[in-house]
Amino acid sequence: MHTRSKWLPSLLMASILALPAVIIGCAEHTTRVYDPYYSDYHVWDRNEVVYYQRWEGETHRDHKDFNRRNADEQKEYWNWRHSQH
């Protein structure tokens, strides 16, 4: 019984120190998407979603997940996206 109580404070301290890393790691999920037309990667995060939704609106498209769009539409998006800088 004495051995268990000896390790408990260390285990508790390790858990407390690890908690911020776990919370930050779960805060936002981002994905890198490869743009084959410009041979570069884009981080698909909240900012990219804003651009994508703007493109859908400006081109009068119904909302559809980017990965479900055909290759021609994806190419149109990347061309539009690169012109926005």
N, C-alpha and C positions, 0 to 999 in steps of 0.2 A: 504494500500500500504506500509506503514511504517513497518508493521509486517512481510511482505514477505521479505523485504530487510534486516531485522534483522536476519532471518534464513539462508539466502543465503550464507554468508561466512562460517557458520558452516557446511552446506551441502557440500559446495565445499571442505572444509578441510577434511571432512569425506571421500569423494570420492577419494581425492588424497591419503589419508592414506591407503585406501582399495585397491587401484590399484595394488601394488606389489603382494599382496596375490592372486589376481585374475590372474595375469600374470603367477606367479609361478605355481599356481594350474592347469593352462591350458598348461603348457610347455611340459609335458610328461605324457602320460597315461600308467600306468602299471597295470598288472593283476597278481593276485596270482593264481597259478595253483597247484592243489593237485596231488602229486605223490602217488598213492595208493600202489605201490609196495615197496616203502621205507618209507611210512607213514610220508611224509614231504611236505612242500610247497616250491615252487620256484616262484620267482618274474619273470614274463615273461616280460622282458624289452628288450632294444637293445642288452644287453649282451647275454641274453638267445637266442635271434634271431640269433646271430652270431654262437653260439654253434649248434643250430638247423640246420642252413644252412650248417655248416661244416659236421654234421652227414648225412644230405641228400647227400652231395657230396661224402663223404667217402663210403657210402653204395649204391651209384649209384641209388638213388631214384629221381624221378621227384619231383619238388616242389609241396607241398600240405600243406594247413593249418593244423597245428598240431591237432586241434579239429576234423578234417575230416578224420584223420587216424584211422584205426581199432585198437582195443585194443592190438592186438599182436605187431603192429608197435609202438604204444605208449610205450609199455613195453620195446621193444628193445631200443627205444630212451632213456628212463630213465635209463636202465642198462648201456648204453654207456655213458650217461651224468655223472652218478655217478663214472664211471671209469676215468673221466677226471680231477679229483682233484689232 
